[in-house]
Amino acid sequence: MKYCMQCGSEYQDGVKECADCPGVELVDAETLRQPHTPLSSESATRKFVRATTAEDPFTAEDYVRVLEAEHIPVFVRPRRDGVVDALTTGSLEPWWEIMVGEEHAQRAIQLLAQEKSRLDSTADEAARAAEEEELETEATAPPPGSL
């Protein structure tokens, strides 16, 4: 069997050139393996590792959006199913794991830490605004029993 050096397609021994990659000569399997190029019949595997976790689906979606914008392969893996209450079940696992390709782990962890800081500051600002609004409402409300 002969193989294309560019795409790894497999051909019969009599074929000289790849049909999909014009101008690329075919080589035997041993030559193809020398530069560590996987053959088309060999499955390429990618190891995914946990970059972070998320406690709600909106945060998980936000993390995926950030990673996809940087072209980092990502998938979300749910860690728990059904109704779970940490007080009654004792399950302390996060709800979602954000998994990325091992070769992108460090960059993904940096990006997700920045995004987490941004989300935390946004949440803090929202909490302060809600407190201020509540204080304002209490200050302008008529005293009880005056109606």
N, CA, C and O of each residue as an XYZ file, in Angstrom:
588
protein
N       0.835     -1.186      0.000
C       0.000      0.000      0.000
C       0.881      1.252      0.000
O       1.985      1.261      0.544
N       0.359      2.296     -0.622
C       1.047      3.582     -0.688
C       0.178      4.630      0.013
O      -1.041      4.488      0.107
N       0.832      5.672      0.497
C       0.127      6.697      1.270
C       0.553      8.090      0.837
O       1.686      8.302      0.404
N      -0.365      9.033      0.961
C      -0.073     10.432      0.657
C       0.607     11.055      1.871
O       0.129     10.915      2.997
N       1.719     11.741      1.641
C       2.449     12.392      2.737
C       1.677     13.571      3.321
O       1.912     13.956      4.467
N       0.765     14.144      2.552
C       0.064     15.333      3.021
C      -1.215     14.989      3.773
O      -1.435     15.493      4.875
N      -2.062     14.140      3.196
C      -3.352     13.861      3.834
C      -3.449     12.463      4.441
O      -4.391     12.183      5.184
N      -2.498     11.582      4.142
C      -2.498     10.244      4.716
C      -3.408      9.249      4.019
O      -3.568      8.125      4.495
N      -4.011      9.641      2.892
C      -4.905      8.731      2.165
C      -4.150      7.494      1.699
O      -2.960      7.551      1.391
N      -4.864      6.379      1.653
C      -4.267      5.093      1.286
C      -4.601      4.758     -0.169
O      -5.737      4.936     -0.609
N      -3.593      4.268     -0.916
C      -3.770      3.926     -2.325
C      -3.159      2.558     -2.615
O      -2.319      2.058     -1.867
N      -3.611      1.964     -3.735
C      -3.017      0.716     -4.216
C      -1.582      0.998     -4.665
O      -1.245      2.141     -4.974
N      -0.738     -0.032     -4.705
C       0.675      0.132     -5.026
C       0.940      0.747     -6.402
O       1.961      1.413     -6.576
N       0.066      0.550     -7.376
C       0.305      1.052     -8.725
C       0.091      2.550     -8.866
O       0.542      3.131     -9.854
N      -0.568      3.192     -7.933
C      -0.861      4.629     -8.027
C       0.375      5.410     -7.613
O       1.059      5.043     -6.658
N       0.661      6.494     -8.338
C       1.879      7.276     -8.088
C       1.622      8.603     -7.376
O       2.495      9.111     -6.672
N       0.412      9.171     -7.563
C       0.143     10.517     -7.062
C      -1.213     10.553     -6.358
O      -2.145      9.865     -6.775
N      -1.330     11.351     -5.290
C      -2.582     11.478     -4.538
C      -3.633     12.200     -5.380
O      -3.342     13.216     -6.010
N      -4.841     11.673     -5.384
C      -5.928     12.289     -6.137
C      -6.428     13.568     -5.461
O      -6.934     14.467     -6.131
N      -6.288     13.648     -4.149
C      -6.782     14.816     -3.408
C      -5.735     15.911     -3.253
O      -6.077     17.077     -3.060
N      -4.479     15.543     -3.337
C      -3.375     16.496     -3.155
C      -2.512     16.480     -4.414
O      -1.478     15.813     -4.434
N      -2.908     17.195     -5.460
C      -2.170     17.167     -6.724
C      -0.689     17.498     -6.533
O      -0.327     18.443     -5.832
N       0.152     16.691     -7.179
C       1.587     16.914     -7.127
C       2.284     16.227     -5.958
O       3.511     16.269     -5.869
N       1.537     15.601     -5.068
C       2.147     14.936     -3.917
C       2.338     13.461     -4.246
O       1.373     12.739     -4.496
N       3.592     13.023     -4.244
C       3.898     11.630     -4.534
C       3.560     10.752     -3.336
O       3.609     11.180     -2.183
N       3.216      9.511     -3.654
C       2.859      8.560     -2.604
C       4.099      7.837     -2.104
O       5.059      7.637     -2.848
N       4.068      7.442     -0.818
C       5.204      6.750     -0.191
C       4.685      5.503      0.524
O       3.481      5.336      0.721
N       5.617      4.636      0.905
C       5.199      3.446      1.645
C       4.946      3.817      3.115
O       5.281      4.918      3.551
N       4.356      2.892      3.862
C       3.964      3.155      5.244
C       5.153      3.511      6.127
O       5.048      4.380      6.993
N       6.271      2.849      5.913
C       7.460      3.105      6.747
C       7.959      4.535      6.558
O       8.310      5.202      7.531
N       7.993      5.005      5.327
C       8.430      6.376      5.056
C       7.455      7.371      5.674
O       7.868      8.394      6.220
N       6.177      7.074      5.588
C       5.167      7.968      6.147
C       5.292      8.079      7.661
O       5.066      9.149      8.226
N       5.650      6.982      8.319
C       5.743      6.985      9.790
C       6.969      7.740     10.293
O       6.979      8.182     11.442
N       7.981      7.898      9.485
C       9.205      8.559      9.941
C       8.963      9.962     10.483
O       9.498     10.281     11.545
N       8.193     10.820      9.821
C       7.950     12.144     10.410
C       6.812     12.126     11.437
O       6.316     13.180     11.836
N       6.402     10.925     11.862
C       5.349     10.741     12.865
C       3.989     11.238     12.399
O       3.209     11.753     13.199
N       3.702     11.088     11.121
C       2.403     11.413     10.569
C       1.522     10.185     10.691
O       1.916      9.113     10.233
N       0.322     10.300     11.301
C      -0.522      9.118     11.428
C      -1.093      8.713     10.077
O      -1.394      9.561      9.238
N      -1.236      7.418      9.878
C      -1.850      6.910      8.659
C      -3.354      7.149      8.732
O      -3.906      7.316      9.819
N      -4.020      7.166      7.573
C      -5.455      7.409      7.562
C      -6.210      6.324      8.314
O      -7.288      6.575      8.853
N      -5.650      5.118      8.355
C      -6.320      4.025      9.056
C      -6.066      4.061     10.562
O      -6.736      3.361     11.322
N      -5.113      4.866     10.992
C      -4.842      4.996     12.416
C      -5.676      6.144     12.961
O      -5.728      7.220     12.366
N      -6.332      5.911     14.099
C      -7.170      6.977     14.638
C      -6.306      7.964     15.411
O      -5.489      7.581     16.248
N      -6.500      9.218     15.116
C      -5.791     10.259     15.847
C      -6.543     10.478     17.152
O      -7.764     10.629     17.151
N      -5.834     10.494     18.237
C      -6.476     10.711     19.530
C      -5.938     11.990     20.133
O      -4.771     12.340     19.953
N      -6.790     12.671     20.838
C      -6.412     13.902     21.516
C      -6.804     13.729     22.968
O      -7.916     13.301     23.278
N      -5.901     14.059     23.836
C      -6.184     13.952     25.256
C      -6.743     15.285     25.738
O      -6.146     16.339     25.518
N      -7.898     15.225     26.399
C      -8.510     16.417     26.961
C      -8.310     16.412     28.472
O      -8.382     15.366     29.117
N      -8.059     17.590     29.024
C      -7.856     17.755     30.451
C      -8.782     18.851     30.975
O      -9.255     19.690     30.209
N      -9.037     18.838     32.285
C      -9.926     19.850     32.867
C      -9.185     21.172     32.995
O      -8.113     21.244     33.595
N      -9.775     22.218     32.421
C      -9.211     23.560     32.524
C      -9.815     24.303     33.709
O      -9.130     25.076     34.379
N     -11.099     24.069     33.964
C     -11.787     24.688     35.093
C     -13.133     24.002     35.275
O     -13.454     23.040     34.578
N     -13.908     24.506     36.214
C     -15.260     24.001     36.444
C     -16.220     25.177     36.466
O     -15.809     26.329     36.602
N     -17.491     24.876     36.333
C     -18.530     25.902     36.398
C     -19.690     25.364     37.230
O     -20.001     24.173     37.188
N     -20.317     26.249     37.977
C     -21.422     25.843     38.850
C     -22.794     26.091     38.227
O     -23.809     25.685     38.793
N     -22.837     26.751     37.070
C     -24.124     26.972     36.420
C     -23.940     26.914     34.900
O     -22.837     27.128     34.396
N     -25.006     26.629     34.188
C     -24.878     26.464     32.730
C     -24.496     27.747     32.003
O     -23.852     27.690     30.956
N     -24.878     28.898     32.539
C     -24.541     30.154     31.870
C     -23.040     30.432     31.938
O     -22.450     30.910     30.969
N     -22.433     30.135     33.068
C     -20.987     30.302     33.202
C     -20.267     29.317     32.294
O     -19.283     29.674     31.648
N     -20.751     28.078     32.240
C     -20.146     27.069     31.366
C     -20.215     27.533     29.905
O     -19.233     27.415     29.172
N     -21.360     28.055     29.482
C     -21.501     28.555     28.108
C     -20.553     29.719     27.848
O     -19.967     29.815     26.770
N     -20.401     30.601     28.829
C     -19.503     31.739     28.680
C     -18.058     31.268     28.524
O     -17.326     31.784     27.679
N     -17.648     30.294     29.331
C     -16.294     29.761     29.234
C     -16.050     29.132     27.862
O     -14.988     29.323     27.270
N     -17.023     28.391     27.363
C     -16.886     27.765     26.041
C     -16.752     28.845     24.969
O     -15.924     28.727     24.066
N     -17.561     29.889     25.071
C     -17.506     30.988     24.094
C     -16.112     31.618     24.071
O     -15.568     31.880     22.998
N     -15.535     31.859     25.247
C     -14.199     32.464     25.341
C     -13.158     31.560     24.680
O     -12.316     32.039     23.920
N     -13.210     30.272     24.960
C     -12.225     29.339     24.413
C     -12.395     29.158     22.906
O     -11.409     29.104     22.171
N     -13.636     29.065     22.449
C     -13.868     28.914     21.008
C     -13.407     30.151     20.245
O     -12.938     30.033     19.113
N     -13.531     31.326     20.840
C     -13.058     32.552     20.190
C     -11.547     32.511     19.978
O     -11.031     33.152     19.063
N     -10.843     31.767     20.814
C      -9.391     31.618     20.687
C      -9.011     30.342     19.934
O      -7.837     29.976     19.884
N      -9.998     29.669     19.354
C      -9.798     28.436     18.580
C      -9.167     27.325     19.413
O      -8.307     26.583     18.936
N      -9.605     27.225     20.654
C      -9.136     26.161     21.541
C     -10.214     25.078     21.570
O     -11.363     25.369     21.902
N      -9.863     23.829     21.228
C     -10.852     22.747     21.265
C     -11.384     22.573     22.687
O     -10.609     22.469     23.638
N     -12.690     22.542     22.824
C     -13.303     22.504     24.159
C     -14.584     21.683     24.132
O     -15.297     21.660     23.128
N     -14.869     21.016     25.235
C     -16.189     20.444     25.444
C     -16.503     20.508     26.931
O     -15.609     20.547     27.775
N     -17.804     20.519     27.229
C     -18.266     20.608     28.606
C     -18.775     19.239     29.010
O     -19.552     18.611     28.291
N     -18.328     18.787     30.171
C     -18.749     17.479     30.660
C     -19.530     17.676     31.959
O     -18.985     18.178     32.942
N     -20.804     17.283     31.964
C     -21.562     17.398     33.216
C     -21.025     16.415     34.249
O     -20.707     15.271     33.922
N     -20.928     16.856     35.469
C     -20.401     16.007     36.537
C     -21.496     15.411     37.404
O     -21.282     14.374     38.031
N     -22.666     16.039     37.457
C     -23.746     15.534     38.300
C     -25.025     15.471     37.478
O     -25.211     16.235     36.531
N     -25.890     14.558     37.852
C     -27.191     14.426     37.196
C     -28.293     14.600     38.232
O     -28.098     14.338     39.419
N     -29.447     15.045     37.764
C     -30.617     15.117     38.621
C     -30.534     16.232     39.640
O     -29.696     17.130     39.560
N     -31.438     16.141     40.604
C     -31.505     17.132     41.662
C     -30.498     16.740     42.732
O     -30.556     15.643     43.287
N     -29.591     17.634     43.007
C     -28.555     17.365     43.999
C     -28.489     18.542     44.954
O     -28.465     19.700     44.536
N     -28.461     18.234     46.221
C     -28.324     19.249     47.245
C     -27.122     18.870     48.097
O     -27.104     17.795     48.695
N     -26.129     19.729     48.160
C     -24.911     19.404     48.898
C     -25.191     19.138     50.373
O     -24.457     18.388     51.017
N     -26.247     19.748     50.913
C     -26.566     19.524     52.332
C     -27.085     18.115     52.588
O     -26.771     17.511     53.613
N     -27.883     17.588     51.652
C     -28.471     16.272     51.883
C     -27.689     15.134     51.246
O     -27.699     14.013     51.755
N     -27.010     15.411     50.135
C     -26.292     14.335     49.460
C     -24.807     14.330     49.764
O     -24.145     13.301     49.626
N     -24.282     15.467     50.177
C     -22.865     15.556     50.465
C     -21.985     15.592     49.229
O     -20.763     15.495     49.341
N     -22.582     15.730     48.052
C     -21.814     15.768     46.809
C     -21.182     17.147     46.652
O     -21.887     18.152     46.569
N     -19.881     17.191     46.613
C     -19.178     18.461     46.485
C     -18.547     18.651     45.115
O     -17.783     19.595     44.911
N     -18.858     17.762     44.172
C     -18.319     17.874     42.816
C     -18.906     19.098     42.127
O     -20.061     19.443     42.379
N     -18.142     19.765     41.266
C     -18.711     20.881     40.496
C     -19.740     20.356     39.506
O     -19.726     19.175     39.158
N     -20.627     21.226     39.054
C     -21.663     20.803     38.111
C     -21.086     20.482     36.745
O     -21.454     19.469     36.150
N     -20.194     21.315     36.230
C     -19.651     21.118     34.888
C     -18.140     21.214     34.892
O     -17.558     22.026     35.611
N     -17.514     20.383     34.087
C     -16.079     20.473     33.858
C     -15.867     21.022     32.458
O     -16.508     20.577     31.506
N     -14.982     21.975     32.335
C     -14.627     22.547     31.039
C     -13.337     21.853     30.616
O     -12.281     22.061     31.215
N     -13.435     21.024     29.574
C     -12.318     20.206     29.123
C     -11.719     20.809     27.850
O     -12.444     21.219     26.943
N     -10.377     20.857     27.796
C      -9.679     21.385     26.615
C      -8.591     20.411     26.198
O      -8.163     19.566     26.985
N      -8.147     20.535     24.952
C      -7.047     19.723     24.468
C      -5.818     19.956     25.329
O      -5.499     21.093     25.676
N      -5.135     18.884     25.668
C      -4.000     18.955     26.579
C      -2.962     19.994     26.140
O      -2.368     20.676     26.976
N      -2.750     20.109     24.837
C      -1.740     21.042     24.338
C      -2.158     22.502     24.516
O      -1.327     23.401     24.390
N      -3.442     22.744     24.809
C      -3.947     24.112     24.989
C      -4.259     24.428     26.452
O      -4.782     25.501     26.750
N      -3.949     23.524     27.354
C      -4.385     23.652     28.749
C      -3.887     24.940     29.408
O      -4.680     25.652     30.025
N      -2.613     25.252     29.292
C      -2.088     26.434     29.982
C      -2.733     27.717     29.479
O      -3.117     28.573     30.276
N      -2.852     27.855     28.173
C      -3.488     29.054     27.597
C      -4.956     29.133     28.023
O      -5.450     30.211     28.354
N      -5.646     28.000     28.015
C      -7.060     27.972     28.401
C      -7.225     28.360     29.866
O      -8.139     29.110     30.209
N      -6.357     27.859     30.723
C      -6.447     28.180     32.153
C      -6.258     29.685     32.370
O      -6.956     30.288     33.185
N      -5.314     30.290     31.639
C      -5.093     31.734     31.743
C      -6.333     32.509     31.286
O      -6.792     33.423     31.971
N      -6.864     32.136     30.134
C      -8.045     32.820     29.600
C      -9.239     32.686     30.539
O      -9.971     33.649     30.765
N      -9.429     31.490     31.080
C     -10.577     31.259     31.957
C     -10.416     31.971     33.296
O     -11.410     32.398     33.883
N      -9.199     32.106     33.787
C      -8.971     32.867     35.020
C      -9.316     34.343     34.793
O      -9.923     34.982     35.653
N      -8.928     34.879     33.636
C      -9.272     36.261     33.305
C     -10.780     36.432     33.198
O     -11.338     37.412     33.693
N     -11.434     35.478     32.552
C     -12.887     35.552     32.393
C     -13.585     35.432     33.741
O     -14.571     36.128     33.987
N     -13.094     34.569     34.611
C     -13.680     34.419     35.943
C     -13.551     35.727     36.720
O     -14.497     36.137     37.392
N     -12.396     36.386     36.641
C     -12.210     37.680     37.305
C     -13.192     38.707     36.761
O     -13.774     39.483     37.519
N     -13.373     38.706     35.442
C     -14.317     39.643     34.823
C     -15.736     39.372     35.299
O     -16.468     40.303     35.637
N     -16.129     38.100     35.327
C     -17.471     37.742     35.780
C     -17.667     38.081     37.251
O     -18.733     38.558     37.641
N     -16.646     37.838     38.074
C     -16.743     38.156     39.507
C     -16.892     39.655     39.723
O     -17.696     40.080     40.553
N     -16.128     40.466     38.986
C     -16.232     41.914     39.148
C     -17.596     42.410     38.676
O     -18.163     43.324     39.273
N     -18.125     41.814     37.610
C     -19.452     42.176     37.133
C     -20.502     41.826     38.175
O     -21.429     42.604     38.405
N     -20.369     40.669     38.804
C     -21.312     40.252     39.843
C     -21.221     41.184     41.049
O     -22.246     41.536     41.632
N     -20.004     41.589     41.433
C     -19.825     42.524     42.551
C     -20.473     43.864     42.242
O     -21.136     44.447     43.099
N     -20.285     44.355     41.017
C     -20.906     45.621     40.612
C     -22.424     45.520     40.650
O     -23.093     46.451     41.099
N     -22.970     44.417     40.192
C     -24.417     44.217     40.198
C     -24.948     44.169     41.627
O     -26.016     44.712     41.909
N     -24.215     43.524     42.526
C     -24.644     43.448     43.931
C     -24.634     44.844     44.563
O     -25.562     45.199     45.289
N     -23.578     45.647     44.286
C     -23.520     47.004     44.826
C     -24.663     47.856     44.282
O     -25.285     48.614     45.026
N     -24.937     47.733     42.992
C     -26.023     48.502     42.385
C     -27.364     48.120     42.999
O     -28.204     48.987     43.238
N     -27.571     46.836     43.255
C     -28.823     46.388     43.871
C     -28.951     46.927     45.290
O     -30.038     47.338     45.698
N     -27.860     46.931     46.044
C     -27.886     47.476     47.411
C     -28.196     48.966     47.399
O     -28.986     49.453     48.207
N     -27.563     49.688     46.469
C     -27.810     51.127     46.366
C     -29.264     51.400     46.005
O     -29.885     52.302     46.567
N     -29.805     50.635     45.081
C     -31.200     50.809     44.682
C     -32.131     50.520     45.856
O     -33.119     51.227     46.059
N     -31.817     49.487     46.624
C     -32.641     49.141     47.785
C     -32.605     50.260     48.825
O     -33.638     50.621     49.388
N     -31.412     50.809     49.079
C     -31.294     51.910     50.028
C     -32.054     53.141     49.546
O     -32.697     53.833     50.335
N     -31.974     53.405     48.252
C     -32.692     54.530     47.656
C     -34.192     54.350     47.800
O     -34.904     55.292     48.148
N     -34.668     53.155     47.537
C     -36.095     52.852     47.633
C     -36.563     53.001     49.075
O     -37.644     53.536     49.322
N     -35.763     52.536     50.027
C     -36.131     52.645     51.442
C     -36.153     54.098     51.892
O     -36.994     54.486     52.702
N     -35.235     54.900     51.371
C     -35.158     56.303     51.769
C     -36.332     57.109     51.231
O     -36.764     58.060     51.883
N     -36.860     56.759     50.065
C     -37.957     57.523     49.456
C     -39.329     56.931     49.766
O     -40.342     57.534     49.412
N     -39.390     55.786     50.405
C     -40.679     55.168     50.733
C     -41.331     55.932     51.879
O     -40.637     56.389     52.787
N     -42.649     56.076     51.850
C     -43.328     56.759     52.961
C     -43.202     55.936     54.240
O     -43.140     54.708     54.173
N     -43.162     56.577     55.384
C     -43.050     55.843     56.644
C     -44.256     54.920     56.818
O     -45.358     55.236     56.370
N     -44.036     53.768     57.479
C     -45.134     52.820     57.675
C     -46.278     53.479     58.440
O     -46.057     54.233     59.388
N     -47.486     53.185     58.019
C     -48.687     53.695     58.688
C     -49.094     55.081     58.256
O     -50.098     55.600     58.744
N     -48.345     55.706     57.349
C     -48.689     57.071     56.918
C     -49.707     57.085     55.789
O     -50.177     58.157     55.405
N     -50.056     55.942     55.256
C     -51.027     55.906     54.168
C     -52.405     55.823     54.636
O     -53.331     55.785     53.826
